[in-house]
Amino acid sequence: MADIKNQVQDINPNLSAVDIANLASDTGNIYEALAVISKRARQLNREIKTELQSKLEEFALETDTIEEVQENKEQIEISKFYERLPNPTRIALDEYLTGKLSIEVIEDYQEERE
């Protein structure tokens, strides 16, 4: 995954109304469009989670006791950054609306539809 900071820099994290006709323009079906967006959102969620875990593992300390909890300022800043990121669904919706997602219809499925 490309650096998430650069990818979501211009995305407004707040929700806004979306024109349904515009959403279904590529697929011709609103449900197919939503399926594409939700699949991408799940993929983004996994990628963000993996990236966050890998960055936090750098600061992990092995301790034997539960009582010992150490706070690390860098670790807290990284966590806060990821908390402020737009929701993966919002990122996927923006990618779909700006044409950054490509849609491939499987031939067997397309034949069933017709």
Contacts in CASP RR format, 6 or more apart in sequence:
PFRMAT RR
TARGET T0000
AUTHOR 0000-0000-0000
METHOD contacts of the structure
MODEL  1
MADIKNQVQDINPNLSAVDIANLASDTGNIYEALAVISKRARQLNREIKT
ELQSKLEEFALETDTIEEVQENKEQIEISKFYERLPNPTRIALDEYLTGK
LSIEVIEDYQEERE
1 7 0 8 1.000
1 47 0 8 1.000
1 51 0 8 1.000
4 47 0 8 1.000
4 48 0 8 1.000
4 51 0 8 1.000
4 85 0 8 1.000
5 81 0 8 1.000
7 91 0 8 1.000
8 85 0 8 1.000
8 86 0 8 1.000
8 91 0 8 1.000
11 86 0 8 1.000
11 90 0 8 1.000
11 91 0 8 1.000
11 94 0 8 1.000
12 86 0 8 1.000
13 84 0 8 1.000
13 85 0 8 1.000
13 86 0 8 1.000
13 87 0 8 1.000
13 90 0 8 1.000
15 90 0 8 1.000
18 93 0 8 1.000
18 97 0 8 1.000
20 30 0 8 1.000
22 97 0 8 1.000
23 30 0 8 1.000
23 33 0 8 1.000
23 34 0 8 1.000
23 96 0 8 1.000
23 97 0 8 1.000
24 30 0 8 1.000
24 32 0 8 1.000
24 33 0 8 1.000
26 33 0 8 1.000
26 96 0 8 1.000
26 99 0 8 1.000
26 103 0 8 1.000
27 33 0 8 1.000
27 36 0 8 1.000
27 103 0 8 1.000
32 103 0 8 1.000
33 96 0 8 1.000
36 96 0 8 1.000
36 101 0 8 1.000
36 103 0 8 1.000
37 89 0 8 1.000
37 92 0 8 1.000
37 93 0 8 1.000
37 96 0 8 1.000
37 101 0 8 1.000
38 89 0 8 1.000
38 92 0 8 1.000
40 92 0 8 1.000
40 95 0 8 1.000
40 96 0 8 1.000
40 101 0 8 1.000
41 88 0 8 1.000
41 89 0 8 1.000
41 91 0 8 1.000
41 92 0 8 1.000
41 93 0 8 1.000
42 88 0 8 1.000
44 88 0 8 1.000
44 91 0 8 1.000
44 92 0 8 1.000
45 88 0 8 1.000
48 82 0 8 1.000
48 85 0 8 1.000
48 88 0 8 1.000
52 78 0 8 1.000
52 79 0 8 1.000
52 82 0 8 1.000
55 78 0 8 1.000
56 75 0 8 1.000
56 78 0 8 1.000
56 79 0 8 1.000
59 72 0 8 1.000
59 74 0 8 1.000
59 75 0 8 1.000
61 70 0 8 1.000
85 91 0 8 1.000
86 94 0 8 1.000
92 101 0 8 1.000
95 101 0 8 1.000
END
